[in-house]
Amino acid sequence: MSITELQLRKATLSEVPKIWEIIQDAIEQRRLEGSKQWQDGYPNELSITNDINNGFGYVLTENETILCYAAIIFDIEPAYEEIEGKWLTNGDYVVVHRIAVSKLAKGKGIATKLFQKIEDLAVQQNVYSIKVDTNFDNIPMLKILDKLNYTYCGEVYFRGGARRAYEKQLS
């Protein structure tokens, strides 16, 4: 799978059923791994529809096949305003939420490629920081963030739970 074949683009409302299927697979994967993340009815189809309506919903495709979904938000994340710890930067940043990889693409490094595409997108928009959070027990995501040199910055709180917060400065 060459990286040139992969395209990161905004998702469309007609793709919600396929994206929801990918997210449901990710929810089940989290459960099978014993994670508490995404086991409470969030995210759901409405989350995805809202992402797309707000211009945040993106898909990573190969030959028009959706391999991955993410919400990519070029705006302030209110939950990131209060951190137990310290962010690396205080300027503009892009937030990445709701990452889910299709079963078709599991184990092929697609989430890593997604983050590389997001870094390119951020730089094109003159934004040089990516902030992301994940559950303390989401081992696959923690490994990806480590591999891509994200810095652990502390804890943020979403819907009553602590989440590990990371940031990467881009050049």
Disulfide bonds with the S-S distance in Angstrom:
none
